[in-house]
Amino acid sequence: MKISALLALLLISCALAAPLAAQTRNVTDPQAPRSLETANPVSVSWDDPARFTEIRHSRNRWDAQRGDWVQRLAEHLQERASEALPVGQRMQVRITDITRAGDYEPWHGMNLRDVRVMRDIYPPRLSLEFIRYDAAGQLIAQGKRDLADMGYLSGGSTLDSDPLRFEKRLIDDWIRRELREEPRELGNR
């Protein structure tokens, strides 16, 4: 009798734990989205995060691939670019690589192996390709950009606790530069 009660309790525990396990996201999950679904003038897609430098060169790959940080950065990019894009224009952006600010330094011991350490040698980097169209659907700009903020620790608010604040600031700076300047046909900056 005790064994059947223990088995029943175990089955109930597993059933209750399954939804919690399902909530743990992994950016490299093959079923995870690779684009934002919306009727927004700015469409954002991204390559397989398993190929991103953030994951391939991480000293803590398991922790680096946890969460939905790629989608959150894509949503931020879409929101900010939509606000800055002139009326009638549209833009397609594809994120091809991400390296988040900071890195893991497992040599500090077991208690700190999951802590992302911020140092100047670990700047945020983001590579993307974009195409921009005017209101008539004519191509007005396109290109590839490799973004990096080597002084990411020097700027910004110390009160901001968003774990993606450095990457979001990198995106904001690019949008400000890209959409302020006169459109150019092809080219890198």
N, C-alpha and C positions, 0 to 999 in steps of 0.2 A: 504494500500500500504506500509506503513512504517513497519508494522508487517511482511509482506512477505520479505521485504528487510533485516530486522533484522534476520529473520529466515534463509535466504540464507547466510548471513554473518556468522551466528553461525555454519551452516553446513560446510561452507568452512574452518572456523577456526578449527573445529573438524577434518576435513579431513587432514589438514596440520599438526595438532598436533599428529595424530596417528603414523606416522613414528618416531617422537621424543620419544613417549612413548614406542614404540617397542624397541628402542635402550637402554633403561634402563634395564640393566641385573640384574638378581637376582640369586645368586649361588644355591638357593634351588628350583629353577624352575624345575619341573619334566621333561621338554623338554630340559633342559641344558645338554650338553654332560657330560659323566662320565669317559671318556678316551680320549686320543689323538689319532687321526687317522693319521698314518704314517707308512712308511716302514723303520723306524729307528731301529737300533739294541737295542734301549732302549724303551720299551713300558711302558707307565704310565697310570694308571687308579686310580680312587678314589671312596670311599664310598659316600653315600648321605651326602652332606654338612649340611643338616638340623640336622644331628646327631653329627656334629663336636662340640667340646667344645666351639669353637669360637662363635657359634650361640646359643647353648643351654644355656650357662652361661653368655651371653652378657647382659650388662646393657642398651644396645641400639640395640636390635635385628634387627630392621628395617635397621639401618645403617650398621650393621655387615654383613648382607646378600646381600647388594647391590654390584654390580660390577661383575667382572669376575676374582677375585683374586685367586680362586682355580685353574682355568685353567692356569693363568699366572705363578703360582708357579710350576705346573706340566710341563709346557713348559720349564721353567728354569731348573728344575731337568733333564728333558730329554736332553736338550742341553748340560749341563755340564757333565752329565754322559756319553753321547756319545763321547765327547771329551776325557774323561779320560779312557774309557773302552779299553782294549787291542784289537787290530785288530782281527776280527773273533768272538769275544765273543759277547754275547747278554745278556740282563738283562730285567726282568719284575719287575716293582715296583708298589705297590698298596698303596696309601695314605689312612690311616685309621682314622686319626684325625689331626686337626690343631687348634692351639691356636695362634693367631697373637700377636705380641708384642704390649704392651700397652692395655689400656681398657678405657671405657667411665666412667666418673664420673659425673652423672647427678646432684649430689647435689651442683655442682658449679653454677647452675642456667640455665635458658632457653638459654642464649646466648652461653653456653659452653657444652650443652648436646650432641652435635654431634662432639665434639672434642675428638680424641683419645689421652689420656694422657700416656706418657712414664714414667714409674717408675720401679725400680728394682723388685718390687713385681709382675710385669706383663711381665714375659719373654716369648719369642716365644717358642712354643713347636710343635713338629711334630712327629707323629707315622706312621710308614710304615712297610710293609712287602716286601721282595724282593727275587728273585730267579735269580741266575747267571749261565750261561752255557758257556762252552768253545766252540771252533770252531767246534768240532765234535758233539756238542749237548749234551755233558755229563754235568750233574749237578756238579758245583764246589763250590757253596756257596748258602746258603739261610738263612733267619732269619727274626727276627722282631727287629726293633729298635725304641726306644723312645728317641727322640732328644730334647734337651733343651739347651738354652744359657743363663745361669743365669747372666753372665756379659755382656749382649748385649749392654748396654749403655757405656761400657768402651772402646770398640774397634770400628774400622771403621772410615770412613771419615765423618767429620761434613758437608762436602759439598754435600754429596749424598742425593738427595731429593726423591728417589724412595720410595713410601709408603710401599713396600714389602722388603726393603733392609735388615732388620734383619732376616726375614724368608729365604731369598735367601742366606745370609751368613751362616745360619744354615745348609742349604742344601749343600752349597759348602764345608763346613767343613766335613760333613758326607762323601761326595763323595771322598774327599782327603784321609780321613782315610780308608774308605772301599776299595777303589780300589788301594791303596798303599800297604796294607797288603796282606800277603799270603791268598788265599782263604781258608775258613774253611767250613766244613759241618755244618749244623745246629748250633744254639747257639745264645745267646744274648750277647751284649757287653754293 
